[in-house]
Structure formats: structure tokens, C-alpha cells
Amino acid sequence: LEDFRESQLGLGHRPLHLHPAAIIEERLAVQHGEIQGLLGDNQRFAATHVALKQELEAAQHELQRMAHFKDSLRADTEVRM
């Protein structure tokens, strides 16, 4: 049972004389740190997503502008012919 708890909690390297509550508190502290790291990653990904979405919208707008320009040139060329 002790081996099972150690393997499930990732506590294999800790001394067995620690109180179970202390072990759980330590594991929670580690998980809290991991969660904070994930939150930071998520914020960076969200900011990158917004920036990429804005770049995509700008590129699409530019494509529309160029398509309009192309159509205008084509119409002008037809008129001249």
C-alpha cells in the first residue's frame, strides 16, 4: 500500500517519516506551481492567438484591396482596347 501511494503521488524519493498531511501539502504546492506555469502559458497563447487573428484579418483586407485594384485595372485595360 505504501508503494502504491508513493507511486501515485510521485513521492518515491521522499523520506517515509513525513506526515501524510505534509506530503499532501507539498504535492499541492508543486501542483500549484505547475498550474501557475500553465496559466502563464495560456495567457501567452491567447495573446499570440489575438495577434495572429489580427494579422489574418489585415492580410484578408489587403487581398480584397488587391482584388479590387486588379478588377479596376482589367476594366481600364478593356476600355482602352
ROMAR-669794 format. One record per atom (N, C-alpha, C): residue number from 1; atom name; z, y, x. Coordinates in steps of 0.05 Angstrom, whole numbers. Last residue first. Layout:
<pts>
NUM;CA;Z;Y;X
...
</pts>
This chain:
<pts>
81;N;-1498;984;-176
81;CA;-1522;967;-176
81;C;-1539;974;-199
80;N;-1456;1016;-192
80;CA;-1474;1026;-171
80;C;-1500;1010;-171
79;N;-1430;982;-228
79;CA;-1441;1007;-237
79;C;-1461;1018;-217
78;N;-1413;941;-194
78;CA;-1432;935;-215
78;C;-1445;960;-226
77;N;-1376;969;-163
77;CA;-1399;958;-150
77;C;-1421;952;-171
76;N;-1337;981;-202
76;CA;-1351;1003;-188
76;C;-1377;993;-175
75;N;-1320;929;-214
75;CA;-1332;945;-235
75;C;-1348;968;-222
74;N;-1298;915;-164
74;CA;-1320;899;-175
74;C;-1335;915;-197
73;N;-1257;952;-160
73;CA;-1279;952;-140
73;C;-1303;938;-151
72;N;-1225;935;-203
72;CA;-1236;962;-202
72;C;-1260;964;-183
71;N;-1211;884;-186
71;CA;-1226;888;-211
71;C;-1239;915;-212
70;N;-1181;898;-140
70;CA;-1205;882;-138
70;C;-1223;885;-163
69;N;-1139;927;-165
69;CA;-1157;940;-146
69;C;-1183;925;-143
68;N;-1116;885;-194
68;CA;-1126;908;-207
68;C;-1146;923;-190
67;N;-1100;853;-151
67;CA;-1119;842;-171
67;C;-1132;865;-187
66;N;-1063;886;-127
66;CA;-1087;879;-113
66;C;-1108;868;-131
65;N;-1024;887;-167
65;CA;-1036;912;-159
65;C;-1063;906;-144
64;N;-1010;833;-168
64;CA;-1021;845;-192
64;C;-1036;871;-185
63;N;-988;829;-116
63;CA;-1012;813;-124
63;C;-1025;824;-148
62;N;-944;864;-122
62;CA;-966;871;-103
62;C;-991;855;-109
61;N;-914;834;-158
61;CA;-923;861;-165
61;C;-947;869;-147
60;N;-903;790;-126
60;CA;-918;786;-150
60;C;-930;813;-160
59;N;-872;815;-87
59;CA;-897;802;-79
59;C;-915;798;-104
58;N;-828;831;-118
58;CA;-844;851;-104
58;C;-871;839;-96
57;N;-809;781;-135
57;CA;-818;800;-155
57;C;-835;821;-142
56;N;-794;760;-84
56;CA;-815;747;-100
56;C;-826;766;-121
55;N;-753;795;-70
55;CA;-777;794;-54
55;C;-800;781;-69
54;N;-716;782;-110
54;CA;-727;809;-109
54;C;-753;810;-92
53;N;-706;729;-96
53;CA;-717;735;-122
53;C;-729;763;-123
52;N;-682;737;-46
52;CA;-708;723;-48
52;C;-721;728;-74
51;N;-635;764;-62
51;CA;-654;777;-44
51;C;-682;764;-45
50;N;-611;724;-93
50;CA;-618;750;-105
50;C;-639;764;-88
49;N;-603;685;-54
49;CA;-619;679;-78
49;C;-629;705;-91
48;N;-568;710;-19
48;CA;-595;702;-10
48;C;-613;698;-33
47;N;-524;713;-53
47;CA;-536;737;-43
47;C;-564;732;-33
46;N;-514;658;-60
46;CA;-520;675;-83
46;C;-534;701;-74
45;N;-502;643;-8
45;CA;-525;631;-21
45;C;-534;648;-45
44;N;-455;672;0
44;CA;-478;677;17
44;C;-503;666;4
43;N;-423;647;-39
43;CA;-428;676;-41
43;C;-453;683;-24
42;N;-421;595;-19
42;CA;-433;600;-45
42;C;-440;630;-48
41;N;-392;603;29
41;CA;-420;593;30
41;C;-435;599;3
40;N;-343;619;6
40;CA;-358;637;23
40;C;-388;629;25
39;N;-330;571;-21
39;CA;-334;596;-36
39;C;-350;616;-20
38;N;-325;537;23
38;CA;-346;532;4
38;C;-352;557;-13
37;N;-279;559;46
37;CA;-304;558;61
37;C;-328;554;43
36;N;-243;549;5
36;CA;-248;577;13
36;C;-274;579;29
35;N;-242;493;7
35;CA;-252;507;-17
35;C;-259;536;-10
34;N;-218;485;56
34;CA;-246;475;52
34;C;-258;490;28
33;N;-168;507;46
33;CA;-185;518;67
33;C;-214;510;63
32;N;-151;470;7
32;CA;-154;499;0
32;C;-172;513;20
31;N;-149;424;37
31;CA;-169;426;16
31;C;-173;455;7
30;N;-105;437;69
30;CA;-131;432;81
30;C;-153;435;60
29;N;-66;442;29
29;CA;-72;465;46
29;C;-99;461;59
28;N;-65;389;11
28;CA;-73;411;-7
28;C;-81;436;8
27;N;-43;364;56
27;CA;-70;357;47
27;C;-82;379;28
26;N;7;387;55
26;CA;-11;391;78
26;C;-40;386;70
25;N;27;368;7
25;CA;24;397;11
25;C;5;403;34
24;N;27;312;19
24;CA;10;323;-3
24;C;6;353;1
23;N;65;312;59
23;CA;38;302;64
23;C;19;313;44
22;N;109;330;32
22;CA;99;346;54
22;C;71;338;61
21;N;117;289;-4
21;CA;111;315;-15
21;C;99;333;8
20;N;130;246;31
20;CA;105;245;15
20;C;98;273;4
19;N;153;265;95
19;CA;160;262;67
19;C;133;263;51
18;N;137;231;154
18;CA;135;254;137
18;C;141;247;108
17;N;138;184;184
17;CA;164;195;176
17;C;162;220;159
16;N;88;168;201
16;CA;97;157;175
16;C;124;169;166
15;N;45;218;228
15;CA;68;200;230
15;C;78;192;203
14;N;-26;215;218
14;CA;0;229;215
14;C;22;209;218
13;N;-75;191;217
13;CA;-66;200;243
13;C;-39;213;242
12;N;-88;178;164
12;CA;-83;157;183
12;C;-71;166;209
11;N;-99;207;119
11;CA;-75;214;134
11;C;-69;193;156
10;N;-134;208;76
10;CA;-143;216;102
10;C;-120;222;121
9;N;-118;188;28
9;CA;-111;215;33
9;C;-121;225;60
8;N;-137;135;33
8;CA;-146;152;11
8;C;-140;181;16
7;N;-110;116;79
7;CA;-139;118;79
7;C;-149;136;57
6;N;-56;121;62
6;CA;-66;135;86
6;C;-96;138;86
5;N;-56;86;18
5;CA;-50;115;15
5;C;-60;131;38
4;N;-68;37;44
4;CA;-86;48;23
4;C;-81;78;20
3;N;-24;31;78
3;CA;-51;34;90
3;C;-70;46;70
2;N;15;24;39
2;CA;17;47;57
2;C;-11;53;69
1;N;0;-24;17
1;CA;0;0;0
1;C;0;25;17
</pts>
